[in-house]
Amino acid sequence: MTLTPLGLTRPASVTGALLDQLVARVPGSSGATWKLTEVYTGDVLAELPQSTPEDISRAFAVAREAQRKWAATPLKERLAVFKRAHALFVGNARTVADLIQVESGKNRRMAIEETCDPPMVMSHYLKRAARLLAPVKRGGPVPLLTSSTEVRVPKGVVGIIAPWNFPFATGISDAVPALMAGNAVVLKPDNKTALSPLYGIRLLEEAGLPRGLFQVVCGEGPDVGPSLIDHADYVMFTGSTATGRVIGERAGRNLIGCCLELGGKNPMIVLPDADLDEAVQGAVFGAFGNTGQICMHIERIYLPESRYEEFKTAFVARTRALDVRAAYDFGPDMGSLVSPDHMRRVKSHVDDAVAKGATVLCGGKPRPDLGPAFFEPTILEGVTPDMLCGVTETFGPVVALHSYRTVDEAVALANDTDYGLNASIWSTDIPAARALAARIESGNVNVNDVLATAYAAKGTPSGGVKNSGVGARHGDQGLLKYTDVQNLAVLKKQVMGPRPGQRYEKYVESMLSGLKLMRKLRIR
């Protein structure tokens, strides 16, 4: 065990030997490295190799070779790997949580909940994959004599670019359906949070995933992203809208598909009849869960004028009572931001708001006494569109309160954004909340929850609208997007044209008559 300068004891599972084994699988022929640090203290954990374009090219070559064999492996055998992996992931959840905490600084609750995501995705697609990937026979143009079969084939090698806020969930969970479908994967995790996905790949290989099928390359986005996209057959990206545009443009030039889950400026609407205690509890998690570093977290709360002060008083009191500190146990309610650089970005949003007239109801300051990247949970009032945090995603523990007079006004305010990833509605009248949800421009809408109910529903696609993304993860399309469709058509007898000696005009008459008859009998 390692004692940190703040008196913390680093988890016993995070040994130097383990870290060396994990980073050793990252190619870095130039010798350049990234100092991967323990967020709570700033101590260097490991030197992470940085991959060159040549390293990336070789990683894709190895992945393609492995993919050809994997695609030819019967689906039942491929799925058996993930049945074994499910048990390994659950059994090693605490070690994974240790790595997540060490590299990201999030609190223990969020770390352990993140470990549950890949097993949940595996479980869902273990039930659905065989049906989704099975050939589907459909009718051809001529009844009985023709047929057409929809055959699902893997894309090839999928490039996945994963973010730092949920490195294990996105790095592994997005790869699972791609691998099940017969693809190989080349993953680029964020430099700051490469350890937990590297450990996840190790567990998959322990479960029987062929070596070479799941490759990892590391480096800063502008350095490795273009090479990764240029070699990939499909790209899955989670991150900012600005970067998503660049990735989408490059994928388009290469004529490959992509799925982009991008930013959000997510609203929470509290209706007048809402259970206030439940809404306040939801707001605390929605704003400050994972230290506000969740794509679907809440940054704007809209309250009816009649209950504004009541909600504000309770919310501020609950926020001030949060236990914020560095610890590798389940004590703290909130942990650190991911890095000092990101802490300074969050601070700049708050400082800008205050300078332009916003009021800080609580928080608003860095906490260097707790660690190099800590920032207090912050509630603002009087935020306007001319402020950075009024329109731009802050991605930190900062939330703004707003009042509304009518529900129509609340809907207009909630939709007044370029984003559309997630929204939350609170009401004791479920039918009314459902009707209101239909008016919200968002890919996900939760009623009496902030985000977990939607995201954990693995059977339903989850994605954004407007500037919050293209495509979706989860649901049937979360697996099918990693496949191409081959139309296998069979003609049993040569009837597609005039018979010998038949004039073409006569053939046309019979063809048109046949179309009318098939429509009347609903055959075609």
C-alpha positions in Angstrom: 0.0 0.0 0.0 1.1 3.5 -0.8 0.6 6.5 1.6 -0.2 9.7 -0.3 0.9 13.2 0.8 -2.7 13.8 2.0 -2.6 10.8 4.3 -4.6 8.7 1.8 -3.8 5.1 1.4 -3.8 4.1 -2.2 -5.8 1.0 -2.9 -3.8 -2.2 -2.3 -4.8 -3.5 -5.7 -3.2 -0.6 -7.6 0.4 -1.9 -7.5 3.3 -0.9 -9.6 3.4 -4.3 -11.1 -0.2 -4.1 -12.3 0.3 -0.6 -13.7 3.4 -1.7 -15.6 1.5 -4.7 -17.1 -1.4 -2.5 -18.2 0.6 0.3 -19.9 2.9 -2.3 -21.5 0.3 -3.2 -24.0 0.1 0.3 -25.5 2.3 0.8 -28.5 4.7 3.7 -28.4 7.6 3.4 -30.8 8.8 7.0 -30.5 9.5 6.6 -26.7 7.2 9.6 -25.9 5.1 9.1 -22.8 2.4 10.8 -20.8 2.6 11.1 -17.0 -0.5 9.4 -15.8 -1.3 10.8 -12.3 -3.3 10.0 -9.2 -5.9 12.8 -9.3 -6.3 13.1 -5.6 -2.7 13.9 -5.1 -1.0 14.7 -8.4 1.5 11.8 -7.9 2.7 10.1 -11.0 1.3 6.6 -11.3 2.8 5.4 -14.6 4.4 6.6 -17.9 1.8 5.9 -20.6 3.3 5.3 -24.1 2.1 7.7 -26.8 1.3 6.0 -30.1 2.6 7.2 -33.5 0.7 7.0 -36.8 2.9 3.9 -37.6 1.9 2.3 -34.3 -1.8 2.9 -35.1 -1.3 1.4 -38.6 0.2 -1.7 -37.1 -2.5 -2.0 -34.5 -5.2 -2.0 -37.2 -3.2 -4.5 -39.2 -3.1 -6.9 -36.3 -6.8 -6.3 -35.5 -7.8 -7.0 -39.1 -6.0 -10.3 -39.1 -7.6 -11.3 -35.8 -11.0 -10.0 -37.0 -11.1 -12.3 -40.0 -10.8 -15.4 -37.8 -13.2 -13.9 -35.2 -15.9 -13.2 -37.8 -15.7 -16.8 -39.0 -16.2 -18.1 -35.4 -19.7 -19.3 -34.8 -21.8 -16.7 -33.0 -22.5 -19.2 -30.1 -18.8 -19.4 -29.4 -18.3 -15.6 -29.6 -21.2 -15.1 -27.1 -19.7 -17.7 -24.8 -16.7 -15.4 -24.3 -19.0 -12.7 -22.9 -20.9 -15.1 -20.6 -17.5 -15.8 -19.0 -16.6 -12.2 -19.1 -19.8 -11.2 -17.2 -18.7 -13.2 -14.2 -15.1 -11.9 -14.3 -16.3 -8.3 -14.5 -18.6 -8.6 -11.6 -16.0 -10.6 -9.6 -13.3 -7.9 -10.2 -15.6 -4.9 -9.8 -13.7 -3.6 -6.7 -10.3 -3.6 -8.4 -11.8 -1.8 -11.4 -13.3 0.8 -9.1 -9.9 1.3 -7.5 -8.4 2.0 -10.9 -11.3 4.3 -11.9 -10.9 6.3 -8.7 -7.1 6.5 -8.9 -7.2 7.8 -12.4 -10.3 10.0 -12.4 -10.7 11.2 -8.8 -14.5 10.4 -8.7 -16.0 9.3 -5.5 -16.4 5.6 -4.6 -20.1 5.3 -5.3 -19.7 6.6 -8.9 -16.7 4.4 -9.5 -18.5 1.2 -8.4 -21.6 2.1 -10.3 -19.5 2.6 -13.4 -18.1 -0.9 -13.1 -21.7 -2.3 -13.5 -22.2 -0.8 -16.9 -20.3 -3.4 -19.1 -21.9 -6.4 -17.3 -25.3 -4.8 -17.9 -24.5 -4.3 -21.6 -23.2 -7.9 -21.9 -26.3 -9.3 -20.2 -28.6 -7.4 -22.5 -26.9 -8.3 -25.8 -26.4 -11.9 -24.7 -30.2 -12.1 -24.8 -30.6 -10.2 -28.1 -27.6 -10.8 -30.2 -28.5 -14.2 -31.7 -31.9 -12.9 -32.8 -30.5 -9.6 -34.2 -27.7 -11.2 -36.1 -29.6 -14.2 -37.5 -30.4 -14.1 -41.2 -33.9 -12.9 -42.0 -35.6 -14.4 -45.1 -37.9 -12.1 -46.9 -39.9 -12.3 -50.1 -38.5 -11.7 -53.5 -40.3 -9.9 -56.4 -41.9 -13.1 -57.8 -43.8 -15.2 -55.2 -42.4 -18.8 -54.7 -39.7 -18.4 -57.3 -37.6 -15.7 -55.7 -36.4 -14.9 -52.2 -34.3 -12.3 -50.5 -32.4 -12.8 -47.2 -31.1 -10.1 -45.0 -27.6 -11.1 -43.8 -25.8 -9.1 -41.1 -22.0 -8.9 -41.6 -19.5 -7.1 -39.3 -18.1 -3.7 -40.4 -14.5 -4.9 -39.9 -12.4 -2.9 -37.4 -14.3 -0.4 -35.3 -12.4 2.7 -33.9 -13.7 3.8 -30.5 -12.7 7.1 -29.0 -13.6 7.1 -25.3 -13.8 10.1 -22.9 -12.3 10.5 -19.5 -15.5 11.0 -17.4 -16.6 7.3 -17.7 -13.5 5.6 -19.2 -14.4 2.0 -18.2 -18.1 2.2 -19.2 -17.6 3.8 -22.6 -14.3 2.2 -23.4 -15.6 -1.4 -22.7 -19.4 -1.1 -23.0 -19.3 0.5 -26.5 -16.9 -2.3 -27.6 -19.0 -5.2 -26.4 -21.7 -5.2 -29.1 -19.1 -4.4 -31.8 -17.1 -7.5 -30.7 -20.3 -9.7 -30.4 -21.2 -8.7 -34.0 -17.8 -10.1 -35.2 -15.7 -6.9 -35.4 -12.3 -6.1 -34.0 -11.8 -2.9 -32.0 -9.1 -0.3 -31.7 -9.7 1.9 -28.7 -8.3 5.3 -28.0 -8.9 6.1 -24.3 -8.1 9.5 -22.9 -4.6 9.7 -21.7 -5.8 10.6 -18.2 -7.9 7.6 -17.8 -6.4 4.7 -19.7 -5.9 2.3 -16.8 -9.4 1.0 -16.3 -10.2 0.2 -19.9 -6.8 -1.5 -20.2 -7.8 -3.7 -17.3 -11.2 -4.4 -18.9 -9.5 -5.7 -22.0 -7.3 -7.9 -19.8 -10.5 -9.4 -18.3 -12.0 -10.0 -21.7 -8.9 -11.8 -22.9 -9.0 -13.9 -19.7 -12.6 -14.8 -20.7 -11.3 -16.1 -24.0 -11.3 -13.1 -26.4 -8.6 -13.7 -28.9 -5.4 -11.7 -28.4 -5.0 -9.0 -31.0 -8.7 -8.5 -31.5 -9.0 -5.6 -29.1 -6.1 -3.1 -29.6 -5.4 0.1 -27.6 -3.6 3.2 -28.9 -2.9 6.3 -26.8 -2.1 9.9 -27.4 -3.7 13.4 -27.6 -6.7 13.6 -29.9 -5.2 15.7 -32.6 -2.1 13.5 -32.7 -3.8 10.1 -33.0 -7.4 10.8 -34.0 -6.9 11.3 -37.7 -4.9 8.2 -38.1 -7.4 6.1 -36.2 -10.4 7.4 -38.2 -8.5 6.9 -41.5 -7.9 3.2 -40.7 -11.3 2.4 -39.2 -14.4 1.0 -40.9 -16.7 2.7 -38.3 -16.1 5.2 -35.5 -17.8 5.4 -32.1 -17.1 8.7 -30.3 -18.2 10.1 -27.0 -17.1 13.7 -26.2 -17.5 17.3 -27.0 -19.7 18.7 -29.8 -16.7 20.6 -31.2 -14.6 17.4 -31.5 -17.6 15.4 -32.7 -18.0 17.8 -35.7 -14.3 17.2 -36.7 -14.7 13.4 -36.4 -18.0 13.4 -38.3 -16.5 15.4 -41.1 -13.5 13.1 -41.4 -15.6 10.0 -41.3 -17.8 11.5 -44.0 -14.8 12.1 -46.3 -13.8 8.4 -45.7 -17.4 7.3 -46.5 -17.6 5.4 -43.2 -20.4 5.6 -40.6 -20.0 7.0 -37.1 -22.0 7.3 -33.9 -21.4 10.5 -31.9 -22.6 11.1 -28.4 -21.8 14.7 -27.7 -22.4 17.5 -25.2 -25.5 18.6 -23.4 -26.9 21.6 -21.5 -29.5 19.5 -19.8 -32.6 20.9 -18.1 -34.7 19.8 -15.2 -38.3 21.0 -14.9 -40.0 20.8 -11.6 -43.8 21.1 -12.0 -45.9 22.7 -9.2 -47.3 19.4 -8.0 -43.9 17.7 -7.7 -42.8 16.0 -4.5 -40.3 18.6 -3.3 -38.1 16.3 -1.2 -37.7 13.8 -4.1 -37.0 16.6 -6.5 -34.3 18.1 -4.3 -32.7 14.8 -3.8 -32.7 14.2 -7.6 -31.3 17.6 -8.2 -28.4 17.0 -5.9 -27.4 13.9 -7.8 -28.2 15.4 -11.2 -26.0 18.4 -10.6 -23.2 17.0 -8.5 -23.0 13.2 -9.2 -19.6 12.3 -10.7 -18.6 15.9 -9.7 -20.9 17.2 -12.5 -18.9 15.3 -15.1 -21.7 13.4 -16.7 -22.9 14.1 -20.3 -26.5 13.7 -19.1 -26.1 15.7 -15.9 -28.3 18.7 -15.0 -27.0 22.2 -15.5 -30.3 24.1 -15.6 -33.2 23.8 -13.1 -36.6 25.4 -13.9 -38.9 26.0 -10.9 -42.4 27.3 -10.6 -42.5 30.8 -9.1 -44.9 29.5 -6.4 -42.2 27.0 -5.1 -39.0 28.6 -6.1 -37.9 29.8 -2.6 -39.0 26.6 -1.0 -36.9 24.5 -3.4 -33.9 26.9 -3.3 -33.7 26.8 0.5 -33.9 23.0 0.6 -31.5 22.5 -2.3 -28.9 24.9 -0.9 -29.0 23.3 2.5 -28.7 19.8 1.1 -25.8 20.9 -1.1 -23.9 22.6 1.8 -24.2 19.4 3.8 -22.5 17.3 1.1 -19.3 15.5 2.2 -16.7 16.5 -0.4 -13.2 15.1 0.0 -10.6 12.6 -1.3 -11.2 9.0 0.0 -11.1 5.5 -1.4 -14.2 4.4 0.6 -17.9 5.1 0.3 -17.9 8.1 2.7 -17.7 11.2 0.4 -20.7 12.3 -1.6 -18.6 14.0 -4.1 -15.0 13.7 -5.3 -12.5 15.6 -7.4 -12.7 17.0 -10.9 -10.5 15.0 -13.3 -7.6 17.5 -13.5 -6.4 20.9 -12.4 -6.9 22.1 -16.0 -10.5 21.1 -16.0 -10.9 22.7 -12.5 -9.7 26.0 -13.9 -12.2 25.7 -16.8 -15.1 25.2 -14.4 -13.8 28.1 -12.2 -13.7 30.4 -15.3 -17.4 29.7 -16.0 -18.3 30.6 -12.4 -16.1 33.7 -12.4 -17.5 34.9 -15.7 -21.1 34.5 -14.4 -20.3 36.4 -11.2 -18.6 39.2 -13.1 -21.7 39.5 -15.2 -24.2 39.7 -12.3 -25.0 36.1 -11.2 -25.2 35.3 -7.5 -23.4 32.4 -5.9 -25.9 30.7 -3.5 -23.3 28.2 -2.3 -19.9 27.0 -3.3 -18.1 28.8 -6.2 -14.5 28.2 -5.2 -11.6 25.7 -5.7 -10.6 23.7 -2.7 -6.8 23.1 -2.9 -6.8 22.0 0.7 -8.7 18.9 -0.5 -6.6 18.2 -3.6 -5.3 19.8 -6.7 -8.6 19.5 -8.7 -11.3 19.9 -6.2 -14.1 22.5 -6.7 -17.0 23.1 -4.4 -20.6 22.1 -5.4 -22.0 25.4 -6.7 -25.5 26.8 -7.1 -26.0 30.0 -9.1 -28.9 32.4 -9.5 -29.4 35.0 -12.1 -27.6 33.2 -14.9 -28.3 34.8 -18.3 -27.5 33.8 -21.9 -24.6 36.2 -22.1 -22.7 34.2 -19.6 -20.5 31.2 -20.4 -22.4 28.9 -18.1 -25.7 30.2 -19.5 -25.3 28.5 -22.9 -22.1 26.4 -22.9 -21.7 23.1 -21.2 -19.7 23.6 -18.0 -19.2 19.9 -17.2 -18.6 20.4 -13.5 -20.5 20.7 -10.2 -22.3 23.9 -11.2 -26.0 24.4 -11.7 -28.2 27.4 -12.2 -31.7 28.0 -10.8 -34.4 29.7 -12.9 -38.1 30.4 -12.2 -41.1 30.2 -14.6 -44.7 31.4 -14.6 -46.3 28.8 -16.9 -45.5 25.3 -18.1 -45.4 26.7 -21.7 -42.6 29.1 -20.5 -40.8 26.2 -18.9 -40.9 24.2 -22.1 -39.6 27.2 -24.1 -36.8 27.8 -21.7 -35.8 24.1 -21.6 -35.7 23.9 -25.4 -33.8 27.2 -25.8 -30.5 25.5 -26.4 -28.5 24.0 -29.3 -28.2 20.8 -27.3 -30.7 18.0 -26.8 -29.1 15.0 -24.9 -31.1 14.6 -21.7 -33.9 16.2 -19.7 -35.7 15.6 -16.4 -39.3 16.3 -15.4 -40.7 16.0 -11.9 -44.4 15.6 -11.2 -46.8 13.4 -9.2 -49.1 13.4 -12.3 -47.3 10.8 -14.5 -49.7 11.2 -17.5 -49.1 15.0 -17.5 -45.3 14.5 -17.2 -45.4 12.1 -20.2 -47.3 14.6 -22.2 -44.8 17.3 -21.3 -41.9 15.0 -22.3 -43.3 14.8 -25.8 -42.7 18.6 -26.1 -39.1 18.5 -24.9 -36.4 18.5 -27.7 -34.1 15.8 -26.2 -33.0 12.3 -27.0 -33.6 11.2 -23.4 -36.3 12.4 -21.0 -36.6 11.1 -17.5 -39.7 11.5 -15.3 -39.0 11.7 -11.6 -35.3 10.8 -12.2 -32.4 12.8 -13.6 -30.6 10.3 -15.9 -30.1 6.8 -14.5 -33.4 5.4 -15.5 -32.9 6.3 -19.2 -29.3 5.4 -19.4 -29.6 2.1 -17.6 -32.5 1.0 -19.9 -30.1 -1.0 -22.2 -33.0 -2.2 -24.3 -33.8 1.3 -25.5 -31.6 3.4 -27.7 -29.9 6.4 -26.0 -28.6 9.3 -28.0 -28.9 13.0 -28.6 -30.6 15.3 -31.0 -29.6 18.7 -32.3 -26.0 19.4 -31.4 -25.9 16.5 -28.9 -25.1 13.8 -31.4 -25.8 11.4 -34.2 -26.9 7.8 -33.7 -27.3 6.0 -30.4 -25.9 3.4 -28.1 -28.0 0.6 -26.5 -31.1 -1.0 -27.9 -31.1 -3.0 -31.1 -29.4 -0.3 -33.1 -26.6 -0.2 -30.5 -25.5 -3.6 -32.0 -26.8 -3.3 -35.5 -24.9 -0.1 -36.2 -21.7 -2.2 -36.1 -22.9 -4.3 -39.0 -23.6 -4.0 -42.7 -26.5 -5.6 -44.5 -25.9 -8.1 -47.3 -29.0 -8.7 -49.5 -28.7 -12.4 -50.6 -31.2 -12.8 -53.4 -32.1 -16.2 -55.1 -33.9 -16.8 -58.4 -35.1 -20.4 -58.7 -36.3 -20.2 -62.3 -35.7 -17.8 -65.1 -39.0 -15.9 -65.1 -37.6 -12.3 -65.0 -38.3 -11.4 -68.6 -40.3 -12.4 -71.7 -40.7 -16.1 -72.4 -39.1 -17.4 -75.7 -41.1 -16.0 -78.6 -43.2 -13.7 -76.4 -43.5 -10.1 -77.6 -42.3 -7.7 -75.0 -45.6 -5.7 -75.1 -47.4 -9.0 -74.0 -44.9 -9.5 -71.2 -45.5 -6.0 -70.0 -49.3 -6.6 -69.9 -48.8 -9.8 -67.8 -46.3 -8.0 -65.5 -48.7 -5.1 -64.8 -51.6 -7.5 -64.3 -49.4 -9.4 -61.9 -48.6 -6.3 -59.9 -52.3 -5.5 -59.5 -53.2 -9.0 -58.5 -50.4 -9.2 -55.9 -51.5 -5.9 -54.4 -55.1 -7.1 -54.3 -54.1 -10.4 -52.6 -51.6 -8.5 -50.4 -48.8 -10.9 -51.6 -46.4 -8.0 -52.4 
